[in-house]
Amino acid sequence: MEFDGLQRKRDYKAVQKTVVIAITVILLLIPFMIWQNNSLTVTEYDKYSSNLPDAFDGYTIVHLSDLHSKDFKGKGTVKINALNPDIIVITGDLIDLHNRKLDVAEDAVKMLTNIAKVYFVTGNHEILSPIYPSLLEIFDEYGVTVLDNEQQKIYIGEQSITIYGYADCEYGIDTDAALDKEDFNLVLCHRPYAPEVFNKVNADLVLSGHAHGGQIRLPFIGGLIAPDQGFFPKYYQGMHDYLDTSVVISRGLGRSILPLRLFNRPEIVVITLHK
């Protein structure tokens, strides 16, 4: 009987120790998770192209994607302003289908347009959201250019590059309407497709989002899950090259599939063009 009593006491202490360790780990994880989901990181890329006009050598583009109505309380604007971009592009999902408020999006647009010219293409959340028409009114008020399967020229003096935007479509992009191969072609597309696809339309640089960086990035493995790609996606972040075409995929700023990001901090992307 004395032995049984000692054993029960040891078992109780072991359980107690396990509970204390579990609670400690949880308490340590909470601030880490808060930091992971709210601490912005800046990722820089360089794009070299012989098609680039001399006047655009050193041209800087800030690329934002998938905010999903998340409020960073102006922290993102401070970082972007310090980058001193020539233009800012937003590749969709500025708003979230499940959030009917526009105050965060309007504040973001107002602050960004005070920094540089802003270009926008739709994401799947804009296409499905009933408040998208109201967002378009905000864009019109602040001078945001929406590229809805159309192109424009960006000029420095008499030299120019072409910027083209694909409206979001779950069935892929139209590769029949190719851009002028002699131009430097900057393409905005919410969904990330293989660079081989964009090479067919003579894209030099493509900026995409949608994949949320895999939402959870597993050490030594990579992104866990992404919309349209499922588990262990191939195109969830980084720069992907094929011949003269580079696709840069933003990990995004907000979240959608899962209510958290892990080892996957919200990302501001900056690309510098070089001759």
N, C-alpha and C positions, 0 to 999 in steps of 0.2 A: 504493500500500500504506500509506503514511504517513497519507493521508487516511482510509482505512478504519479504521485504528487509532484515530485521533482521534474518528471517528464512533462507534465502539463504546464508547469511553471516555465520550463524552457521553451515549450511550444508557444506559450503566450508571449514570451519575450521576443521570440523570432517573428511572430505575426506583428507585434508592436513595432519592431525595428523595420519590417517591410513597409508598414503603413507610413511610418515617419519618413522613410526614404522616398516613397511614392509621392507624398504630399510635398516634400522638399523639391523633387524634380518638377512637379506641376507648378509650384510657385516660381521656380526659376524659369520655366518655359513661358509663362505668361508675359513677362516683360520682353523676352526674346521674340515672341510671336508678334507682339505689338510693334516692336522695332522693325521686324522683317516686313510687315505690311505697310509701314508708314515712312520708312527711311528711304529717301530717293537716292538712286545711283545714276551716274552719268557714264555712258559707254561711247567711246569715240571710234570712228572708222575713217579710213581714207580711201577715196575712189580715184583711180588714175585712168584717164582715157585720152586717146589721141584725137577723139572727136570734140573734145572740150575746147571752146574758143579761148584765146589768150586772156581775155578780159575776165573770165570766170575762174582762172587759176587761183585757188585759195578761197573760193566761194563756200560758205558754210550754211548747212541746212540742219535745223533742229527737227527731229521726227518724234511725234507723240502718237500714242495709240491706246485704245481701250481704257479710257478713264472710267467708264461705267458710273458716272456721276459721283465719283469719290472726291471728297473735299480734302485737299492737302493744306488748307489754311494759308495759301499764298507761298508756301515753301518752294513749290515748283517754279513759280514765276521768278523768284530770286535767283535760283540756279540758272534758268534759261536766260535771264537778263545778263548774267555774268558771262555767258557764252557768246553774246553779241552776234546772233545769227543774221544772215542775210534774208532768209525766209524761214517760216515755220510751217510744217505740214502735219496734218492730223489724219491718220488713216482709219477713221471710223470708230464707232462705239464710244463716242463722247458721252452719250447718255445711255441709260440702262432701261431695257424694256419694262422692268418691274418697278421703276421709280418714275413717278409722274411729275416730279418737280424739275424745274429748269434753272433754279437759282445758281447751283454749282456750275453748270455749263455756261451760263451767261457771265458769271464772274470770271471764269477761265478765259472766255473769248474776249471779254473787255480788257483783261490784263495782257493777254498775248498779242492782241492787235496794237497795243501801245509799244510793243517791242519790235515787231517786224510784220511784214506782209504774211497773211495766213491763208493757206490752201487746205481744202477739206474734201475727202471722199467718204461716202456712206459705208457704214458697217451693217451687219445684219440686225443690230438692235435699232438703228435708225429706220431701216426698211420696215420693221415690224411695229414700231412704236407709234401710237396715235398722236403723240405730241411732237413728232418730227416737223410737221408744218410750222409749229410755233418756233422750233429751233431755227428753221430757215429764215423766219422773220428776224431773229436775233442776228444771224449771220449777215443779213442784208443791212441791218442797222449799223453793224461794226465793220462792214467792208470785207468780210471773209469770202473768198472765191471758192465756190462749190464746183468741182469738176465732175460732171455726171455723164460719163462716156464722151468726154470732149477734151480738147487740148487748147493750150494757150502758149504764147511766147513770153519768155522772161528776158528782158533786154538790159544790157549794160552798154551804154552808148549805142553803136550800130550793130553790136554782136549780140547773139541770142542763143538760148537753149529752149527746148520744148518741154513742157510739163503736161502730162496726160493723166487723167484720172478715170479709173473704172468704177462705175456704180456697183454696189455689192450685188452679187448673184451667186446663189448656191450651186449653179450648174456649170461654173467655170467661166473663163473669159473668152471673148471673141478674138481668135488669133488671125482672122482673115484680114482685118483692117490694120495693116502694118504702118508703122511710123517711118518717116524719112530716114533712111540709113545714113545719110550724110550729116544729120543733126546729132547733137547730144540729147538723148531722150531720157528724161526723168519721169518715171511712171509710179503712180500711187494706186495701190490695190489693197483692200482690207485683208483679204485671205491670202496666205502665202502659198504660192505654187512653185514648182521646181524652176530653177533658172532656165532650163531648156525650153520651157513653155514661153517664158517672156522673151527669150532670144528670137523666137519666131516673129515677134512684132518689132524687132530692132530696138528693144529697150537696152539702154546702157546701165541705168541704175533704177532698181525697183525698191520701193519702201512699203512694207506690209506689217500687219500685226496679227490679231485674231487668236493666236495660239497661247497667249498669256504666259509664255515661257515654260509651258508644260505644267503650270500652276504649282506643282511641287517638283523640285529638282533633286533627284536622288544622287548622293555622292557617287562618283565613278560610273554612273549610269546615264543621268541626264533627266530630261523632262518626263513627267509621269503620264500626263494626259492632256490632249488638246482637242478643241472642237474640230470636227470633220476628220481628224486623223486617229482618234482613239488613243489607246495606251502606247507609250513609248514612241512619240511622234518623231519624225525625221526633221521637219521644218518647224522649229519652235523658238529659235533665237539665232542671232549671229549673222554673219555674211556668208552667202553661198554663191559660188562663181561657176559660170559656164561660158567658155570663150570670152566675148567682150561684155557679157551681161553679169551684173552683180545684184543679188537679192538680199536686202538687209531686213531682218525680221525683228521687230521690237518685242520685248517681253511684256510690254504694256505697263499700265499704271494701276488699274483696278483689278477686280476679280469677278468671276461669273459662275463657272461650273461648281466650284467649291468655295466655301466662305472664308478661305485663308490662302495665303501664299507661304511656302516654306522653302528656305534656301533660294529665294527667288524674289529679290527686292524689286520694287517698282522702278521702272527704267525710263530715263530720258536718253534718247539717242542723238548724237551729233555726227554728221558726216561732212568731211571737208573734201572738196573736189580739187583734183590736180591735173594739169596738162601732161 
